[in-house]
Amino acid sequence: MKRLLLNSLREGGLILYVRHGEATIGRDWPKVDFRNCFTQRNLSEQGRRQAIYYGDILRYFKIPIQHPVSASPFCRTLETAQLAFGSANVKIDPFWVGAQKLNENLPSEERKRVLAHLQSILETKPAREKNKVIIAHSFPAGVGLGQIPNMGTVIIRPKGQGSGYEVVSRLSLSDLGTLES
């Protein structure tokens, strides 16, 4: 099973939705300033090691990645992406701020709008023979892609715009490191 998944990842055409590395304890300020990391939770030292290891694993297994990698503008997600893939290979996507707000009590219409846009992103096929990587946040249980552990990866097979997507696998960081076994 793991061998089949590794082969699929090497062929490309998948989306790897990754939750950021372990963050410090506490909460983001009510008014986060994305240019000021002091207003938000940041990666812990363990989270930095996790991010570096993540990038190393994908390179070791020769999993082709489409650049730039998409990241939420929060410092913890941006730093995770930069440590894993290099600063020049990362692009901030402000949509993931709205997706992160699904963890809050959003008005029904805004919630529907965010989930529809998420659906559209997850239906979009990546560049030929590449995998798209998104580094963002976990979701509430039963919403979007559900709860994801730190550096957990949800592997998605897009079926094309308007045709949905399939969740192929959910891997922890340690699961990812054992794909060949």
Secondary structure, 3 states (H helix, E strand, C coil): CHHHHHHHHHHCCCEEEEECCCECCCCCCCCCCCCCHHHCCCECHHHHHHHHHHHHHHHHCCCCECCCEEECCCHHHHHHHHHHHCHHHEEECCHHHHHHHHHCCCCHHHHHHHHHHHHHHHHCCCCCCCEEEEEECCCCCCCCCCCCCCCCEEEEEECCCCCCEEEEEEECHHHHCCCCC
